[in-house]
Amino acid sequence: MGLTSEQVHWIFGAALVMGALLLLLRALGRLEGRWVDFVVPGLLGLLGVELLLDPLVHGTAGPGNYAKETAQHFALGGVLIAASAAEFVRVIRRREGLLWRIPLVASLLIAAGVFLFHAQHDSNVPMLLLMTQHRVIGATLIAAAIAAFLTASEETSSPRRSLAFPLLILVLGAEFLIYTEGGSIFGSSAPQGSSRMGH
């Protein structure tokens, strides 16, 4: 497909923002319908599949020094797809409670770990900026996992729900939308160092 790493992050951000807005409208009692319950498993599945297809998505636009990142993306993609399947079963069976939310919470924590210790590829911005962006995303994922854990006992029949989880997903989406590797708000700058080995 020839998408750059930045573009993939922005697409993730747009999907997360749209999903978060739907969840927020439901939490505020402005949106009804059982279909909204499928937003979270749908997002998990969509993002998981993209991560598994990451090399095809990038094609010739793939960044340099990308092998370690690809391995992390494959592993995370598998985790998200498994969590998506568990969430689909939970929604279909109308189950609530902590036990049924463990897959979602665990997948968010695993994703947080991947972002906190994300390998880095070659780019046109300093390594510090890349590391900071990924670690902020990781911290937001931890907060979202905590919110999902704390609201696990909510009943599906309740028209109003906690705003914490959808607000954190909205923040997460915004973080992906402003993600940069030198091709957006920072323009193009010379890379600092010839290698991006990870952190």
Backbone torsions as a table, in degrees:
resi	resn	phi	psi	omega
1	MET	NA	-23.0	175.6
2	GLY	76.3	26.7	179.1
3	LEU	-86.9	139.0	176.3
4	THR	-76.9	166.6	178.1
5	SER	-59.7	-41.2	177.6
6	GLU	-59.1	-47.3	-177.7
7	GLN	-61.4	-38.6	177.6
8	VAL	-64.0	-42.6	176.9
9	HIS	-59.7	-41.7	-178.5
10	TRP	-66.6	-38.2	177.4
11	ILE	-64.5	-43.1	174.6
12	PHE	-56.6	-45.7	-178.7
13	GLY	-60.8	-44.1	180.0
14	ALA	-62.8	-42.5	179.3
15	ALA	-63.9	-42.1	-179.9
16	LEU	-66.7	-40.8	178.9
17	VAL	-63.7	-45.1	179.7
18	MET	-62.6	-43.7	177.7
19	GLY	-63.3	-42.6	-179.5
20	ALA	-63.4	-39.1	179.2
21	LEU	-63.6	-39.6	176.4
22	LEU	-63.5	-42.9	179.1
23	LEU	-66.4	-37.0	177.6
24	LEU	-65.5	-43.6	178.9
25	LEU	-61.5	-38.5	177.2
26	ARG	-68.4	-42.6	-179.4
27	ALA	-61.0	-31.1	179.5
28	LEU	-86.2	0.1	-179.8
29	GLY	77.4	14.7	-178.0
30	ARG	-94.6	-9.7	-177.4
31	LEU	-136.4	126.0	179.9
32	GLU	-121.0	167.2	-179.8
33	GLY	123.5	134.2	-178.0
34	ARG	-64.1	-25.0	-178.0
35	TRP	-59.4	-26.8	-178.9
36	VAL	-65.6	-26.9	178.2
37	ASP	-62.5	-20.0	-177.9
38	PHE	-89.8	0.8	-179.6
39	VAL	-63.0	-48.7	-177.5
40	VAL	-64.5	-51.9	177.9
41	PRO	-61.9	-32.9	177.6
42	GLY	-64.5	-44.3	178.0
43	LEU	-63.8	-43.8	179.1
44	LEU	-58.3	-45.5	-179.2
45	GLY	-66.2	-43.6	-179.4
46	LEU	-61.0	-48.4	-179.3
47	LEU	-68.0	-36.5	178.5
48	GLY	-63.4	-44.2	179.3
49	VAL	-64.1	-41.7	179.0
50	GLU	-60.1	-41.6	-179.5
51	LEU	-64.2	-37.2	177.9
52	LEU	-69.5	-29.0	-179.8
53	LEU	-97.3	12.1	-172.8
54	ASP	-50.0	-47.9	-179.9
55	PRO	-61.2	-35.7	178.3
56	LEU	-70.6	-36.0	179.4
57	VAL	-63.6	-40.7	-179.7
58	HIS	-78.4	-40.5	-177.3
59	GLY	56.6	-132.0	-178.9
60	THR	-73.8	-11.1	179.0
61	ALA	-87.5	4.1	-179.7
62	GLY	-59.5	139.5	-178.9
63	PRO	-71.4	162.5	176.7
64	GLY	-77.0	156.1	177.0
65	ASN	59.1	51.6	-167.9
66	TYR	-111.0	-2.0	-172.3
67	ALA	-62.0	-45.6	-178.1
68	LYS	-66.3	-39.9	176.8
69	GLU	-62.0	-41.9	179.7
70	THR	-59.5	-42.1	178.3
71	ALA	-61.9	-42.1	177.4
72	GLN	-63.6	-40.8	-179.8
73	HIS	-64.7	-41.0	178.0
74	PHE	-61.1	-45.6	-179.1
75	ALA	-63.4	-45.6	179.9
76	LEU	-66.2	-37.8	177.7
77	GLY	-59.1	-43.3	177.3
78	GLY	-62.5	-41.1	178.6
79	VAL	-63.0	-44.9	-178.2
80	LEU	-66.5	-37.2	178.3
81	ILE	-67.0	-40.7	177.3
82	ALA	-63.0	-42.5	178.3
83	ALA	-65.6	-37.2	177.1
84	SER	-60.7	-44.9	179.6
85	ALA	-61.5	-43.3	179.6
86	ALA	-64.1	-39.9	179.0
87	GLU	-68.1	-37.5	176.3
88	PHE	-61.1	-44.2	178.6
89	VAL	-62.5	-42.8	-179.7
90	ARG	-60.9	-44.9	-178.5
91	VAL	-67.2	-44.5	-178.6
92	ILE	-61.9	-39.1	-179.3
93	ARG	-88.0	0.5	179.7
94	ARG	55.1	47.5	-179.5
95	ARG	-97.5	142.2	174.4
96	GLU	-131.3	175.8	179.8
97	GLY	107.3	163.1	-174.1
98	LEU	-61.2	-42.6	-176.8
99	LEU	-56.5	-41.2	-178.6
100	TRP	-76.6	-16.9	179.5
101	ARG	-94.9	-4.6	-179.3
102	ILE	-57.0	-44.2	179.1
103	PRO	-59.2	-41.4	178.8
104	LEU	-65.0	-49.0	-179.2
105	VAL	-61.3	-44.7	-179.4
106	ALA	-63.2	-41.2	-179.4
107	SER	-66.2	-36.5	177.2
108	LEU	-66.1	-39.2	179.1
109	LEU	-69.3	-39.5	177.0
110	ILE	-64.6	-43.4	177.0
111	ALA	-60.2	-40.1	177.4
112	ALA	-60.1	-43.6	178.4
113	GLY	-61.3	-40.5	178.5
114	VAL	-62.0	-42.9	-179.3
115	PHE	-72.8	-34.7	179.0
116	LEU	-66.8	-30.4	-178.4
117	PHE	-122.1	41.6	-174.7
118	HIS	-74.4	133.4	172.1
119	ALA	-68.7	154.0	-177.5
120	GLN	-121.2	143.5	177.2
121	HIS	-101.4	177.8	177.8
122	ASP	-67.0	139.6	178.7
123	SER	-155.6	178.1	-177.6
124	ASN	-99.1	18.6	177.2
125	VAL	-128.9	160.8	-179.7
126	PRO	-62.8	148.3	177.3
127	MET	-52.9	-36.6	-177.8
128	LEU	-59.6	-39.8	179.7
129	LEU	-65.5	-44.4	178.7
130	LEU	-61.5	-45.7	-179.8
131	MET	-62.2	-43.7	-178.7
132	THR	-62.4	-45.5	-179.9
133	GLN	-59.8	-45.6	-178.6
134	HIS	-67.9	-35.4	-179.1
135	ARG	-74.5	-32.0	174.1
136	VAL	-65.1	-42.7	176.3
137	ILE	-61.0	-42.8	177.8
138	GLY	-59.9	-42.6	179.3
139	ALA	-64.7	-38.7	178.5
140	THR	-66.2	-37.5	177.5
141	LEU	-64.8	-37.4	176.5
142	ILE	-63.5	-44.4	178.3
143	ALA	-61.8	-40.1	178.8
144	ALA	-65.5	-37.4	177.7
145	ALA	-63.9	-41.7	178.2
146	ILE	-63.8	-42.7	178.9
147	ALA	-62.7	-42.2	178.6
148	ALA	-63.9	-38.4	178.8
149	PHE	-65.4	-44.7	-175.6
150	LEU	-72.2	-24.3	-178.7
151	THR	-103.5	15.4	-174.9
152	ALA	-66.0	-21.5	-175.8
153	SER	-89.7	1.3	-178.7
154	GLU	-66.2	142.6	-179.7
155	GLU	-84.9	142.0	179.3
156	THR	-66.5	-20.6	-178.6
157	SER	-79.0	-11.3	-178.9
158	SER	-74.8	126.0	-179.0
159	PRO	-73.3	-24.2	-179.2
160	ARG	-114.4	136.2	-177.4
161	ARG	-131.3	171.7	179.1
162	SER	-61.7	142.2	178.5
163	LEU	-86.8	-11.7	-171.3
164	ALA	-59.4	-52.1	-176.1
165	PHE	-63.4	-51.9	179.6
166	PRO	-62.7	-33.7	177.4
167	LEU	-65.1	-39.6	179.0
168	LEU	-69.0	-35.5	175.7
169	ILE	-67.1	-35.0	175.7
170	LEU	-63.9	-44.2	176.8
171	VAL	-61.3	-43.4	178.8
172	LEU	-59.2	-45.1	177.7
173	GLY	-60.3	-41.0	178.6
174	ALA	-63.6	-37.3	178.6
175	GLU	-63.9	-38.5	176.1
176	PHE	-69.1	-36.5	-177.9
177	LEU	-67.5	-31.1	-179.9
178	ILE	-97.6	4.6	178.7
179	TYR	-59.4	138.0	-179.4
180	THR	-139.5	147.1	171.5
181	GLU	-126.3	24.5	177.2
182	GLY	105.3	-5.4	-177.9
183	GLY	-103.8	12.3	-177.6
184	SER	-131.8	-113.2	-171.2
185	ILE	-66.1	-19.9	-178.5
186	PHE	-97.9	-1.4	-177.3
187	GLY	67.1	-156.2	-179.2
188	SER	-109.7	129.2	177.2
189	SER	-133.6	159.3	-178.5
190	ALA	-69.1	136.5	178.6
191	PRO	-65.8	143.2	179.9
192	GLN	-99.8	98.5	-178.1
193	GLY	101.9	145.2	-175.2
194	SER	-86.8	-7.2	-175.6
195	SER	-136.1	145.5	176.1
196	ARG	-121.8	90.1	-169.5
197	MET	-85.0	-20.1	-176.5
198	GLY	121.1	177.9	-176.7
199	HIS	-155.8	NA	NA
